[in-house]
Amino acid sequence: MTRTHGFILTAILLTSIATQASAFDLTGTYTGVRACKLIDAGAKSSFKDVFTADILQSGNAIGIVANFVGGPEAYVGLANILPAKPDKGEFAMIHCGTNDVAGDGNTYDSIGLMQVATKPGKTKATIKGTTIFSDAGTVEVSAGTCKLKFTRTGTASTLSTTVCPVH
């Protein structure tokens, strides 16, 4: 390797490290709104509710516990940071326990894609996106979509891991 190649490689690595260091961090507490449309037992319906969430991010790994009206739900996600705008990006998320067997003993499956906007060094962060879910339920099947919007209210998290709890 020539001296020029070594310099270029070093510059690329330092740029990459600097980009990752300033990339968005979603760790914190949030308030949010969820608006869902579904087909439940063969009938169309919709609902809207408010929730709180606790998020922990470590590198690209994201752990989420959302406290919906019906109780807490855990999700995990994987961040996709935009190199040109490291304070923005997206993450894919999946409900803990989701699998590839529709209607099995696991009664709820959900996946989602969220867009992220943060302000470096500030509490301000917003997350918005859509989830798709199916629920085998105990009697009737339901399926639908939810639009979610989260706004960060604090930068501390009570979560200790980004990994789903064991089922």
JOSUL-V697531 format. One record per residue. N is the residue number from 1. RES is the residue in three letters. PHI is phi as a letter, one per 20 degrees, with the letter a starting at -180 (999 if undefined). OMEGA is omega in degrees with one decimal (999 if undefined). Layout:
n=(N	N)
res=(RES	RES)
phi=(PHI	PHI)
omega=(OMEGA	OMEGA)
This chain:
n=(1	2	3	4	5	6	7	8	9	10	11	12	13	14	15	16	17	18	19	20	21	22	23	24	25	26	27	28	29	30	31	32	33	34	35	36	37	38	39	40	41	42	43	44	45	46	47	48	49	50	51	52	53	54	55	56	57	58	59	60	61	62	63	64	65	66	67	68	69	70	71	72	73	74	75	76	77	78	79	80	81	82	83	84	85	86	87	88	89	90	91	92	93	94	95	96	97	98	99	100	101	102	103	104	105	106	107	108	109	110	111	112	113	114	115	116	117	118	119	120	121	122	123	124	125	126	127	128	129	130	131	132	133	134	135	136	137	138	139	140	141	142	143	144	145	146	147	148	149	150	151	152	153	154	155	156	157	158	159	160	161	162	163	164	165	166	167)
res=(MET	THR	ARG	THR	HIS	GLY	PHE	ILE	LEU	THR	ALA	ILE	LEU	LEU	THR	SER	ILE	ALA	THR	GLN	ALA	SER	ALA	PHE	ASP	LEU	THR	GLY	THR	TYR	THR	GLY	VAL	ARG	ALA	CYS	LYS	LEU	ILE	ASP	ALA	GLY	ALA	LYS	SER	SER	PHE	LYS	ASP	VAL	PHE	THR	ALA	ASP	ILE	LEU	GLN	SER	GLY	ASN	ALA	ILE	GLY	ILE	VAL	ALA	ASN	PHE	VAL	GLY	GLY	PRO	GLU	ALA	TYR	VAL	GLY	LEU	ALA	ASN	ILE	LEU	PRO	ALA	LYS	PRO	ASP	LYS	GLY	GLU	PHE	ALA	MET	ILE	HIS	CYS	GLY	THR	ASN	ASP	VAL	ALA	GLY	ASP	GLY	ASN	THR	TYR	ASP	SER	ILE	GLY	LEU	MET	GLN	VAL	ALA	THR	LYS	PRO	GLY	LYS	THR	LYS	ALA	THR	ILE	LYS	GLY	THR	THR	ILE	PHE	SER	ASP	ALA	GLY	THR	VAL	GLU	VAL	SER	ALA	GLY	THR	CYS	LYS	LEU	LYS	PHE	THR	ARG	THR	GLY	THR	ALA	SER	THR	LEU	SER	THR	THR	VAL	CYS	PRO	VAL	HIS)
phi=(999	e	f	f	f	f	f	f	f	f	f	f	f	f	f	f	f	f	f	f	f	e	f	g	c	e	g	q	d	c	d	b	c	c	c	c	c	b	d	c	l	n	d	f	b	b	b	c	b	d	b	d	b	c	c	c	d	c	m	e	e	c	d	c	c	d	e	e	g	e	p	f	c	d	c	c	b	c	f	c	e	e	g	f	c	f	e	c	r	b	b	e	c	c	f	f	o	f	b	d	d	f	m	e	f	f	e	b	c	b	c	b	c	d	d	c	b	c	c	g	m	c	f	g	b	c	c	b	r	c	d	c	c	c	c	f	l	e	c	d	e	c	b	r	c	c	d	c	c	d	c	f	d	b	d	d	c	e	f	d	b	e	e	f	f	f	e)
omega=(179.5	179.5	179.7	179.1	178.2	177.9	-179.9	179.1	178.5	179.3	179.1	179.9	179.3	176.8	179.0	179.6	179.5	179.0	-179.9	-178.4	-177.7	-179.0	-177.0	174.7	-175.2	-177.3	177.0	176.7	-173.3	165.0	-177.2	176.5	177.4	176.8	-174.2	171.3	-176.0	168.5	-174.1	-178.4	176.4	-179.6	176.8	175.4	177.4	174.1	177.8	176.9	176.3	-178.8	170.3	179.3	174.9	-176.6	173.2	176.4	175.5	-172.7	178.7	-178.1	-177.8	173.1	-177.0	166.8	179.3	-179.9	179.1	179.7	-178.4	179.7	-176.4	176.5	-178.6	178.9	169.0	-178.5	177.4	-176.4	172.8	-173.6	179.2	-177.0	-178.6	179.9	-173.1	176.1	178.3	178.1	-178.5	170.1	173.3	178.6	-179.9	178.2	179.3	-177.8	177.4	177.4	-176.9	-180.0	-179.2	174.8	178.7	-178.3	174.8	-169.5	-175.9	176.4	-178.9	172.7	-179.6	174.8	-176.4	173.6	-173.0	170.2	180.0	172.7	-178.8	178.8	-178.4	174.6	-172.7	174.3	175.0	177.7	174.9	-179.6	-174.2	170.7	174.6	-176.8	168.6	-178.0	179.8	177.1	178.5	-179.2	-176.1	179.0	172.2	177.9	179.5	179.3	175.0	171.8	-178.2	171.8	179.7	171.8	-177.0	179.0	179.2	-175.0	177.1	177.9	175.1	-179.8	-179.9	-178.3	175.3	-176.4	177.0	173.4	179.4	178.7	999)
